[in-house]
Amino acid sequence: MDQAPKRAILHIGTHKTGTTSFQHWLRIHHKRLAIEHGIDIYEGLFQNNRETALLCADGSKQYPTMRQIPEWNTEHWQHQVTQHVVSQVEGQATTLLISSETLSFLRNPKELSTLAKLLATREVTVVVTLRERSNYLRSWAEHLTRDGFTLSDDPNSFAYVQPDSWLADYDSLLAAYRNQFGQESVRVVDYEAEMKMHGSVIPGIMKHIVATTENLPEWRGVFKNSSKQFSEKRKSILQRVIRRLTRR
């Protein structure tokens, strides 16, 4: 009998839809999720696993992360980080869950093709959480200004938050991932509906990953702010990684 293909679950956000809380829940329950549900959690090098998108970005649009990791497009950085990602993708995990809202910035076919190549040894399912556009743009604008970014009039900018912002062009986002991974491989979670029903997006995301959400680890009351969740332990690990990646 043929073995079932190994799976990769890509949870791509979008931003301001509870991703940080979901990632926190994954971390605190990673052992139980592995034992009871056969799900291994991708361990990133950078906050919110943002390196996964930077490996695929073609530079046609700027992301906040690119300013925070200015060496992202250097050959040395790309090589070292690719090795880290591939080591987990090609590992023994039956199901590997990768959660990174920065992946929702990817749009171009070349970018999605690069992402698919990173995951070539696995069958991919994409889970995306979408929020009502005006609420999303308002919340994103607040997030940017709180983090010290200036809002932009450039339609190509990540800081452009007018109603026609590319960030809220959900049709192009869904089309990009469906064209690469297949129509049925992209699952959509309605942020407002899940918050109204559960007060959390966690069960709405997980219903696309596990057979039943009835025996999940406790998810009620899990809330983390993205600017506060990165632990001191992970910061020290990140600092060591950055020193290694930038050493010449």
Buried (B, 14 or more C-beta within 10 A) or exposed (E): EEEEEBBBBBBBBBBBBBBBBBBBBBBEBBEEBBEEBEBBBBEBBBBBBBBBBBBBBEEEBBBBBBEEBEEBBEEEBBEBBEEBBBEBBBEEBBBBBBBBBBBBBBBBEEBBEBBBEBBEEBBBBBBBBBBEBEEBBBBBBEBBEEEEBEEBEEEEBBBBBEEEBBBBEBEEBBBBBBEBBEEEBBBBBBBEEBBEEBBBBBBBBBBBBBEEBEEBBEBEEBEBEBEEBBEEEBEEEBEEBBEEBEEE
